Amino acid sequence: MASDAAATAEAAVVMQMEQERELEEKVKRAQVAKSGSLIFCAGESQVYTLDQLMKGSAELLGRGCLGTTYKAVLDNRLIVTVKRLDCGKMGVHVNKDVFERHMESVGGLRHPNLVPLRAYFQANQERLIIYDYQPNGSLFSLIH
């Protein structure tokens, strides 16, 4: 009976440590978002900053129902696609936490038919999604 109580106490301690770790991670993410930094998705290395992204040359690729898409060429000659989301068109129900959870889940997807999400940014009413540039044109133009 003493071993059952010890195992239960140990499990409670482990659960509390995991909850504290999750809380620390949420606080860290909130601090990063408030500071205006890019949040890189799981498994992605930070090869550029938000300042480098904003200073890079940008070319308008198109406008869609959720926002505008740009081709950005950074100083280190890296080419990325930046989707600037229009928060007014996204709806009122999409708050910061929902957006962050969605980006984390999409950022973890890896498949040959999907362009991997590299990073995202959100602050106030500004939301950016950064992914690899695909030079073959839009899917719409390839289909039609």
Protein Blocks (a to p, Z undefined) as FASTA:
>chain_A
ZZmmmmmmmmmmmmmmmmmmmmmmmmmmmmmmmnopacddehiacfbdfklmmmpccddf
bdcfkbccdddddfkopacddddddfklnojklcfklmmmmmmmmmmpccfkbccdfbdc
dehjbccddddddfebpfklmmZZ
